[in-house]
């Protein structure tokens, strides 16, 4: 006797027992057993299901739905849809039948039908939790607010269902409400059964919410479960960099970037690696990684600002200025006066650097032009005039021409109106003006500025010596 015949006989005997003991408690095992044959022996599976549906179970909607779901679980959408239709024909108020029909439609990417079926299931049974969840999933990307509304309704009915927290987190994530997403995912991680992707999503949410320390803890837990997860390894590098743990961050970077042929590296991976190298004072290596980031995506011209900072730390002011110009050109539409000021300051530093002595006049001219623009754009801010004074002080190191005088006076006027003005700035302005009048032998005016300094800083040795010299 063939094995398949023996199986059918065994099933029939089980059905006889099942018929005596009741449908709800007995037919599920038989459905599961027959479902195992759907792929290998579809004819036998169909025959067995037909056997289950004979007699008084011919119109058993629960059984019809269970068989349809067995087919759907094996991606047999046509058969699954057929059993869903049969169940609805038997009982048009069967919420589970519409739930199955919606699942089939979703499998076929028919979002409109899926949402309609789920909505009908909820209408027929307001406690059909699966329909709420799946409706929310359907609309998560399309209209997250509809999804959020459905999940809120469900949470009122079943507040202890951890799956709701997970779905809420996903919806908030799509909406960009990372703080709320973080809270919802945190609830799920405590009460649910998080899988690998849950650790990934939660760690990413924490990172996006700038909770780097918490994100790193979740990353560590996730890597214990999935040591080779690409995104978790990436976040280990990102989080350590943000937490300024350079050494651990470099170790994480080495682990993450070990596969040089991996197509899933993005420009930001190289940016973070460059930042870690920069923090470790490996400046040339950092520049190489910033170049890699630009080779991946040249639209991120803001990277040039970080490149400029590396050159500045190397005291390569020419390189710093060139990189900053590229940043400035790329960000012209969105840059602000602070960007303009930083470009001027780089030119001043270059002019003050002995290595750039032969180009000092050009750097000073550029810095003076830029700081003049800063002063014009923000007339109530001391910075433009103050740095213009420094530039012109370099042009006139002996203070014989007083080139910096009008700018120190303008800066001092603004600073004296501010109760929180830094003492060092006030001292610098007054010191220049006191020395200027000393050189001009206008001792009365000179004394006024040195006295001002002693009011600010009673122990200032320069002011004390200057006043002694005047006497």
Number of C-alpha atoms within 10 A of each C-alpha: 5 6 7 11 11 11 15 17 11 11 18 16 12 15 18 10 12 17 16 9 11 10 16 10 9 16 18 14 11 17 19 13 14 23 26 15 15 17 12 10 13 14 12 18 21 17 12 21 18 12 16 25 16 11 10 10 15 14 16 18 22 18 22 27 27 22 26 28 26 20 23 20 13 13 14 17 20 14 18 26 23 15 24 29 20 19 27 20 14 16 14 13 16 20 25 26 32 27 28 27 31 29 27 28 20 17 15 14 12 13 18 13 17 26 24 17 25 29 21 20 27 21 14 16 15 16 15 17 19 15 30 26 19 23 25 28 21 20 19 22 14 12 14 21 16 16 24 22 14 20 25 17 13 22 19 9 13 13 12 11 15 19 18 25 24 21 23 30 28 26 28 23 23 16 17 13 15 22 17 18 27 26 17 22 31 18 17 23 18 10 14 16 10 15 12 15 14 17 24 21 20 29 30 25 27 24 21 16 16 15 18 23 15 14 26 23 14 24 27 18 15 24 20 12 13 17 13 13 17 17 19 28 23 20 26 27 27 26 27 24 24 18 13 14 14 20 15 15 25 22 13 22 25 14 16 22 18 10 10 8 8 9 7 8 18 12 19 19 21 22 23 25 26 29 27 27 22 21 17 13 14 14 20 15 14 25 21 13 22 25 20 19 23 19 11 15 13 13 10 15 18 16 21 22 18 22 28 26 20 26 21 18 13 14 15 17 24 19 17 25 25 16 22 27 16 16 22 21 12 16 15 11 8 8 13 12 13 10 18 17 20 16 22 29 21 22 25 25 20 26 26 16 15 11 13 16 12 10 14 21 14 13 24 24 17 20 28 24 13 22 26 19 18 24 23 13 13 12 15 12 15 20 19 25 27 25 26 28 26 23 28 23 20 18 19 14 12 11 20 10 14 20 19 26 20 16 24 27 18 18 26 22 14 18 22 11 9 9 7 8 13 10 12 12 15 20 21 16 25 23 20 23 26 27 21 22 20 18 15 15 12 14 18 12 16 24 21 15 22 25 18 17 25 16 11 14 15 12 11 14 11 13 24 15 12 18 18 9 10 13 8
